[in-house]
Amino acid sequence: MYVHIGKDLIIKNNYIIAFLDIKSLEKKKSLENICKELKISDNIIDVSEGNKKTLIITKTNDECKGYISNISSITLGKRVTKYERMEK
């Protein structure tokens, strides 16, 4: 299944590694430093339209990417759970 993460972008749910709340991350470090530490700073796609809420980390074919979404991490988590139940 696929998960809609904002704008017209969908991601295959089994590629998703984590949903990270940006406000919580920024309390500890800057978002740029976090992306550098995760080694995804060159592979960030921002679909947040200026309202950054969630950093989504994906991995496909040994390549990690980050997506910045305007949808909350809780909502995205619920979508993945919903689709996983539908697959069974």
mmCIF file of the C-alpha atoms, coordinates in Angstrom:
data_MODEL
# 
_entry.id   MODEL 
# 
loop_
_atom_site.group_PDB 
_atom_site.id 
_atom_site.type_symbol 
_atom_site.label_atom_id 
_atom_site.label_alt_id 
_atom_site.label_comp_id 
_atom_site.label_asym_id 
_atom_site.label_entity_id 
_atom_site.label_seq_id 
_atom_site.pdbx_PDB_ins_code 
_atom_site.Cartn_x 
_atom_site.Cartn_y 
_atom_site.Cartn_z 
_atom_site.occupancy 
_atom_site.B_iso_or_equiv 
_atom_site.pdbx_formal_charge 
_atom_site.auth_seq_id 
_atom_site.auth_comp_id 
_atom_site.auth_asym_id 
_atom_site.auth_atom_id 
_atom_site.pdbx_PDB_model_num 
ATOM 1  C CA . MET A 1 1  ? 0.000  0.000  0.000  1.00 0.00 ? 1  MET A CA 1 
ATOM 2  C CA . TYR A 1 2  ? 0.904  3.637  -0.346 1.00 0.00 ? 2  TYR A CA 1 
ATOM 3  C CA . VAL A 1 3  ? 0.653  6.549  2.078  1.00 0.00 ? 3  VAL A CA 1 
ATOM 4  C CA . HIS A 1 4  ? -0.215 10.094 1.013  1.00 0.00 ? 4  HIS A CA 1 
ATOM 5  C CA . ILE A 1 5  ? 2.286  12.469 2.693  1.00 0.00 ? 5  ILE A CA 1 
ATOM 6  C CA . GLY A 1 6  ? 1.244  15.830 1.239  1.00 0.00 ? 6  GLY A CA 1 
ATOM 7  C CA . LYS A 1 7  ? 0.751  17.658 -2.030 1.00 0.00 ? 7  LYS A CA 1 
ATOM 8  C CA . ASP A 1 8  ? 0.390  14.903 -4.628 1.00 0.00 ? 8  ASP A CA 1 
ATOM 9  C CA . LEU A 1 9  ? 3.086  12.658 -3.212 1.00 0.00 ? 9  LEU A CA 1 
ATOM 10 C CA . ILE A 1 10 ? 2.620  9.093  -2.041 1.00 0.00 ? 10 ILE A CA 1 
ATOM 11 C CA . ILE A 1 11 ? 5.198  6.683  -0.622 1.00 0.00 ? 11 ILE A CA 1 
ATOM 12 C CA . LYS A 1 12 ? 5.083  2.914  -0.467 1.00 0.00 ? 12 LYS A CA 1 
ATOM 13 C CA . ASN A 1 13 ? 4.510  2.127  3.213  1.00 0.00 ? 13 ASN A CA 1 
ATOM 14 C CA . ASN A 1 14 ? 7.139  -0.600 3.446  1.00 0.00 ? 14 ASN A CA 1 
ATOM 15 C CA . TYR A 1 15 ? 9.837  1.958  2.450  1.00 0.00 ? 15 TYR A CA 1 
ATOM 16 C CA . ILE A 1 16 ? 9.084  4.122  5.494  1.00 0.00 ? 16 ILE A CA 1 
ATOM 17 C CA . ILE A 1 17 ? 11.546 3.828  8.354  1.00 0.00 ? 17 ILE A CA 1 
ATOM 18 C CA . ALA A 1 18 ? 10.314 6.611  10.649 1.00 0.00 ? 18 ALA A CA 1 
ATOM 19 C CA . PHE A 1 19 ? 8.035  9.582  11.157 1.00 0.00 ? 19 PHE A CA 1 
ATOM 20 C CA . LEU A 1 20 ? 9.784  12.252 13.242 1.00 0.00 ? 20 LEU A CA 1 
ATOM 21 C CA . ASP A 1 21 ? 8.018  15.285 14.687 1.00 0.00 ? 21 ASP A CA 1 
ATOM 22 C CA . ILE A 1 22 ? 9.962  18.335 13.502 1.00 0.00 ? 22 ILE A CA 1 
ATOM 23 C CA . LYS A 1 23 ? 9.117  20.535 16.504 1.00 0.00 ? 23 LYS A CA 1 
ATOM 24 C CA . SER A 1 24 ? 10.463 17.905 18.891 1.00 0.00 ? 24 SER A CA 1 
ATOM 25 C CA . LEU A 1 25 ? 13.598 17.489 16.804 1.00 0.00 ? 25 LEU A CA 1 
ATOM 26 C CA . GLU A 1 26 ? 14.244 21.223 16.592 1.00 0.00 ? 26 GLU A CA 1 
ATOM 27 C CA . LYS A 1 27 ? 14.073 21.568 20.380 1.00 0.00 ? 27 LYS A CA 1 
ATOM 28 C CA . LYS A 1 28 ? 17.199 19.425 20.574 1.00 0.00 ? 28 LYS A CA 1 
ATOM 29 C CA . LYS A 1 29 ? 19.085 20.356 17.395 1.00 0.00 ? 29 LYS A CA 1 
ATOM 30 C CA . SER A 1 30 ? 18.576 22.144 14.135 1.00 0.00 ? 30 SER A CA 1 
ATOM 31 C CA . LEU A 1 31 ? 16.848 20.208 11.390 1.00 0.00 ? 31 LEU A CA 1 
ATOM 32 C CA . GLU A 1 32 ? 19.877 20.661 9.129  1.00 0.00 ? 32 GLU A CA 1 
ATOM 33 C CA . ASN A 1 33 ? 22.203 19.002 11.667 1.00 0.00 ? 33 ASN A CA 1 
ATOM 34 C CA . ILE A 1 34 ? 19.790 16.131 12.151 1.00 0.00 ? 34 ILE A CA 1 
ATOM 35 C CA . CYS A 1 35 ? 19.609 15.514 8.395  1.00 0.00 ? 35 CYS A CA 1 
ATOM 36 C CA . LYS A 1 36 ? 23.413 15.592 8.176  1.00 0.00 ? 36 LYS A CA 1 
ATOM 37 C CA . GLU A 1 37 ? 23.690 13.057 11.004 1.00 0.00 ? 37 GLU A CA 1 
ATOM 38 C CA . LEU A 1 38 ? 21.165 10.800 9.286  1.00 0.00 ? 38 LEU A CA 1 
ATOM 39 C CA . LYS A 1 39 ? 23.136 11.244 6.038  1.00 0.00 ? 39 LYS A CA 1 
ATOM 40 C CA . ILE A 1 40 ? 20.040 12.368 4.149  1.00 0.00 ? 40 ILE A CA 1 
ATOM 41 C CA . SER A 1 41 ? 20.815 16.085 3.810  1.00 0.00 ? 41 SER A CA 1 
ATOM 42 C CA . ASP A 1 42 ? 21.364 15.700 0.041  1.00 0.00 ? 42 ASP A CA 1 
ATOM 43 C CA . ASN A 1 43 ? 18.129 13.743 -0.381 1.00 0.00 ? 43 ASN A CA 1 
ATOM 44 C CA . ILE A 1 44 ? 15.443 15.930 1.216  1.00 0.00 ? 44 ILE A CA 1 
ATOM 45 C CA . ILE A 1 45 ? 12.165 16.614 -0.538 1.00 0.00 ? 45 ILE A CA 1 
ATOM 46 C CA . ASP A 1 46 ? 10.034 19.335 1.030  1.00 0.00 ? 46 ASP A CA 1 
ATOM 47 C CA . VAL A 1 47 ? 6.296  18.997 0.355  1.00 0.00 ? 47 VAL A CA 1 
ATOM 48 C CA . SER A 1 48 ? 5.266  20.966 3.452  1.00 0.00 ? 48 SER A CA 1 
ATOM 49 C CA . GLU A 1 49 ? 4.304  24.185 1.649  1.00 0.00 ? 49 GLU A CA 1 
ATOM 50 C CA . GLY A 1 50 ? 5.999  26.165 4.440  1.00 0.00 ? 50 GLY A CA 1 
ATOM 51 C CA . ASN A 1 51 ? 4.260  24.346 7.314  1.00 0.00 ? 51 ASN A CA 1 
ATOM 52 C CA . LYS A 1 52 ? 6.873  21.788 8.432  1.00 0.00 ? 52 LYS A CA 1 
ATOM 53 C CA . LYS A 1 53 ? 5.457  19.167 10.789 1.00 0.00 ? 53 LYS A CA 1 
ATOM 54 C CA . THR A 1 54 ? 7.037  15.801 10.052 1.00 0.00 ? 54 THR A CA 1 
ATOM 55 C CA . LEU A 1 55 ? 10.315 14.433 8.759  1.00 0.00 ? 55 LEU A CA 1 
ATOM 56 C CA . ILE A 1 56 ? 9.674  11.116 7.046  1.00 0.00 ? 56 ILE A CA 1 
ATOM 57 C CA . ILE A 1 57 ? 12.683 8.868  6.532  1.00 0.00 ? 57 ILE A CA 1 
ATOM 58 C CA . THR A 1 58 ? 12.540 6.216  3.833  1.00 0.00 ? 58 THR A CA 1 
ATOM 59 C CA . LYS A 1 59 ? 14.934 3.606  2.526  1.00 0.00 ? 59 LYS A CA 1 
ATOM 60 C CA . THR A 1 60 ? 14.868 2.019  -0.902 1.00 0.00 ? 60 THR A CA 1 
ATOM 61 C CA . ASN A 1 61 ? 17.671 0.044  -2.515 1.00 0.00 ? 61 ASN A CA 1 
ATOM 62 C CA . ASP A 1 62 ? 20.144 1.067  0.221  1.00 0.00 ? 62 ASP A CA 1 
ATOM 63 C CA . GLU A 1 63 ? 19.382 4.763  -0.351 1.00 0.00 ? 63 GLU A CA 1 
ATOM 64 C CA . CYS A 1 64 ? 17.869 6.880  2.427  1.00 0.00 ? 64 CYS A CA 1 
ATOM 65 C CA . LYS A 1 65 ? 15.702 9.895  1.683  1.00 0.00 ? 65 LYS A CA 1 
ATOM 66 C CA . GLY A 1 66 ? 13.887 12.413 3.802  1.00 0.00 ? 66 GLY A CA 1 
ATOM 67 C CA . TYR A 1 67 ? 10.554 14.044 3.128  1.00 0.00 ? 67 TYR A CA 1 
ATOM 68 C CA . ILE A 1 68 ? 9.273  17.076 5.008  1.00 0.00 ? 68 ILE A CA 1 
ATOM 69 C CA . SER A 1 69 ? 5.490  17.040 5.251  1.00 0.00 ? 69 SER A CA 1 
ATOM 70 C CA . ASN A 1 70 ? 2.818  19.375 6.564  1.00 0.00 ? 70 ASN A CA 1 
ATOM 71 C CA . ILE A 1 71 ? 0.880  16.382 7.917  1.00 0.00 ? 71 ILE A CA 1 
ATOM 72 C CA . SER A 1 72 ? 1.452  15.476 11.566 1.00 0.00 ? 72 SER A CA 1 
ATOM 73 C CA . SER A 1 73 ? 3.440  12.378 12.459 1.00 0.00 ? 73 SER A CA 1 
ATOM 74 C CA . ILE A 1 74 ? 0.442  11.039 14.395 1.00 0.00 ? 74 ILE A CA 1 
ATOM 75 C CA . THR A 1 75 ? -1.847 11.302 11.358 1.00 0.00 ? 75 THR A CA 1 
ATOM 76 C CA . LEU A 1 76 ? 0.733  9.681  9.090  1.00 0.00 ? 76 LEU A CA 1 
ATOM 77 C CA . GLY A 1 77 ? 1.197  6.862  11.602 1.00 0.00 ? 77 GLY A CA 1 
ATOM 78 C CA . LYS A 1 78 ? -2.554 6.269  11.665 1.00 0.00 ? 78 LYS A CA 1 
ATOM 79 C CA . ARG A 1 79 ? -2.643 6.119  7.865  1.00 0.00 ? 79 ARG A CA 1 
ATOM 80 C CA . VAL A 1 80 ? 0.060  3.460  7.764  1.00 0.00 ? 80 VAL A CA 1 
ATOM 81 C CA . THR A 1 81 ? -1.693 1.422  10.460 1.00 0.00 ? 81 THR A CA 1 
ATOM 82 C CA . LYS A 1 82 ? -5.003 1.715  8.610  1.00 0.00 ? 82 LYS A CA 1 
ATOM 83 C CA . TYR A 1 83 ? -3.487 0.519  5.339  1.00 0.00 ? 83 TYR A CA 1 
ATOM 84 C CA . GLU A 1 84 ? -1.655 -2.357 7.031  1.00 0.00 ? 84 GLU A CA 1 
ATOM 85 C CA . ARG A 1 85 ? -4.956 -3.577 8.481  1.00 0.00 ? 85 ARG A CA 1 
ATOM 86 C CA . MET A 1 86 ? -6.557 -3.352 5.041  1.00 0.00 ? 86 MET A CA 1 
ATOM 87 C CA . GLU A 1 87 ? -3.845 -5.574 3.531  1.00 0.00 ? 87 GLU A CA 1 
ATOM 88 C CA . LYS A 1 88 ? -4.602 -8.447 5.917  1.00 0.00 ? 88 LYS A CA 1 
# 
